C-alpha cells in the first residue's frame, strides 16, 4: 500500500525523509516529547527512540517513556494505517502521540484517525521541506501539504480541527534552536 501519488522520489528512499528540525522543536516546546517512535540512531529526535528493527508497532511505548507522556511519530508514508492504530491503542495507556502525515482527508487512515484522535492540526500557507535522506538538506517540492494528528494521553471527548501556518511553526522552532545554540 502506498500513498505516494505524484512522488518523484526513488522508491528505496520514500520512507526515509526526515522531519524538519525547526518543526519538531516548535512542537516539542508544546508537547515535551519523550520518545521518537519511528527513528534510526542517526536521525532520532528524542533521547529515547524506537528503530525499525525494534518494530514500534509491536513494542510497548510505556517501556520508553514516563506516563502520561507524548511520543513523536513521523511514520513511513507508504503505509500509515498501522501507525494510526498503534497511536490510538497507546492513547488508552495514557501515552499521547503527535503524528506528522500528508494532509489527505480522502484516505481510509484519516477516517480511522478522526474516530480516535483528539485533534487534527492542518499546517497551512505552505508545504514542509523535509530533510533529504541522502543529502541531509531540506528539499522543497513536497507534492502534498501536511497535518498533525494528535492523540492526547487522557480520555477523548471529541476531535477538533485546528490550523497553524507553516512559517509560524518554523520561525518559532528556528528561534528556539538559535537560543539553544547560543547558550
N, C-alpha and C positions, 0 to 999 in steps of 0.2 A: 504494500500500500504506500503510495507516495502523495505528497502534497506540493509538488514542485512545478506546477503548471507554469511554463514560460521561463524556467530556470536555465541559465547558460553555464552553470557551474558543473564541472566534471562530476560524474556520479559518485566517485570514490571520495569526494570532498564535501558533498552536500550536507552531511550531518556533523561536520567538524567546525563550522563557523562559530566564532566566539562572541559573547556579549560585549558591547562597548563598555569600557571601564567606567566612564562618566555616568552612564545609565545605571549600572549596578551600584555605584557609590551613592547616587541620589536615592535609590530605593533602599539601600542598606541603612541610610540615615533614618528612614521611616520605620523599617521593619526589623532592624538589628539581626540580620541573618546569622544563623549558627552553622548552617550546612549548605553546601553546594551539592545538590542531589544528582547531578549528571556532569561529571568533570573528569579530567585527567590530571596527573600530578603537575604537568607543565602549564595548565590553564585554570586550575581551581581558583575560585573567587573567595572561598572561605577557608579557614584553617582546617576545618573538617569537611571531607568530601567523600563521595561515593563514585567509584570508577565503573566503566563498562564491565570490567571483569568481575567486580563485586555485585553487579546487577541491582540497580536501585529498585527495580520492580519487585525483587524478592527480598531485599534487605529491609529489616525494620528500622525506620528512621529514628525511632526513640533510642536506638543504640548509639546515636551520633550527636544528640542534642539534649538540652535541658527542656523539660516540658513545663508550661507551654512555651513554644518557640516557633521560629519560622525557618523554613528551608527555601533556598533559591533554586529554581529549575528552569533551565533553557533546554528543553528536550530535543531529541533528534526530530526534525520536522518530517521525516519520512513516515512516521507512524506515531502520532500524538495521542491517540485514544488510550493506550495502556497507561500513559503518564497522567492523563486526566483521572482515570480510575484510581490510580495509586494516590494522587493528591487528595481525592475525595475520601479514600479509606483512611489516610493518615490524619485528616482533619478530625475524624472521630476519636483519634488518640491524642487530641489537643496539640496537634502539630499543624501550623499554618504553612501554606505554600504560596509563593508568588511565582507564577509561570509565565514566561515570555513566549508568545506564539504569534503566528501570522493573523492579521485581522481579517478573518474569513468566517462570517456568520452562517454560511451556507453548508458547512460540513457537519457530519454527524457528531464529531467530538465536541463541537461548540454547543450543540443542543444538550449533550450529556453534561458538559461543564456548568451550564447555567442552572441545571437542576440541583447541583450540589455546592457550587461556589457562592461566596458572599458578594463578590464584586467583579465586574468586567470593566477594566480601565483602558479605554482606547487612547493610543498615542497618536495625536493629530498634528496637522500642519507640517508634515514631512515624514520621510521614511528613515529608519535607522541605517547607519553604515556599520554593518557587522565587521568583525575582525577576520580577515582572510586567514585560513588555516595554514597556508603556505608562506605568505609574505609577512604575516603578523601585523599588517597595516589595515586601517579602516578602509572599506571598499564601498563606494556608492553603487547604486544601480539595483538595489533590492526591488524585486518586482511586486511586493505587497507591503502594505502598512503593517504595523504591529499593535498588539494589545497585551495587556497583562490580565491573567485570570487569577483571582485571589481567593484562597480558602483561608478563613480565619481559624485560630485554634480554640474557638469556643462555639457553642451551638448557633446554628444558622437560623436566621429569621426570614431572609429573602435575598435575592440577588439584585444588586443595583448596578446601573451603568453610569460610569463617570468618564471624564475626558481630561487629558493633560497634554499640553503642547510639547512636542519633542524638544524644542530648543529650551524650554523652561527646565525640563529634566536634565538635559545635557549641560546647560550652563551651571545649574546648581551643583551637579556632580563634579564638574571641572573645577569649580571654586573649592569644593571640599578636598579634592585631590591636591590642588595647589597649596592649600592651607596645611595639609598633612605633610607635604614635601618640604615646605618652608620651616616646619617645626624642628 
